[in-house]
Amino acid sequence: MFAIGLVAGFALIGIFVVANQILGDSLGVGYDRAAVLANENRALRSQISSLTKRLGDMDRSLARLYRRGNELRLMADLEAIDDDTREASVGGGTATTTSAFLTGEAAATLRDAQSLMDRLTREVRLQQTSYDDIARRLEHNRVFFQHLPAIKPMGGFYSVNGFGMRIHPVLNVYRMHAGVDVIGDVGTRIYASADGVVRFAGRTRGGYGEVVEINHGYGYTTLYAHLSKSVARPGQTVRRGELIALSGRSGLVSGPHLHYEVRRNGAMQNPVDYFFDDVDAARYRVQLASAAR
């Protein structure tokens, strides 16, 4: 009798299990659900591992972008971002959190992915800020270079040793020659060596005779002396290569020439250091106009 009851009990259990599976574990025993969750967990770990690998590829790409960014910073005359500064900006940070339902290997994998994602987010922000700095500096440089006295203002011979102490050709005394003399006949065209605003144009009482002086900004001024005629007028905005005067022999001179000076923050500069002899001032504006069309 006991054996019959035992067999009947096992039979009822078997029927219970089969019926529960047919009904989709409606009784909540959880055998199938546990299997489904196990499969989902494995798939999730696989996806997180794949995501972590892709994030690693992005990290290496950002490292290359960081090196290229530093090259561009140097080209734009900005200091490079050193490794210590970069690490301080993108490393560390607050601890990441993971799902409370994950433990063990799954939790560690997700935590590593979150940590790498946080680091990459900070790296992207750093590089975005750096490239914004580069763009602003390049625009600053573009404007600055237009205001830098960078061309010889008149065609003609000059001495590379014309700047400095020398014997004055008329007074026959040893004195400072604050510029360079470009030899040219009376009426030779003189062009602005950079963008700027005419500060003075007219006759002076000193030995310079007829003069044009231009304020280029950024601390730079230029002076063009011994002119026969000033074409530019005080307050006029001029561009590099624009006609501003005609050469002459006004003032205290021994012959027709252009006396040309460059000053930076009031200090005398050797104009020869700023000359690009292969750039013809008369054609400079024509080339700019052609490039703008």
Summary of the structure (lengths in Angstrom):
residues: 293
radius of gyration: 39.8
end to end distance: 109.3
largest distance: 144.6
contacts: 823
relative contact order: 0.10
helix: 45%
strand: 22%
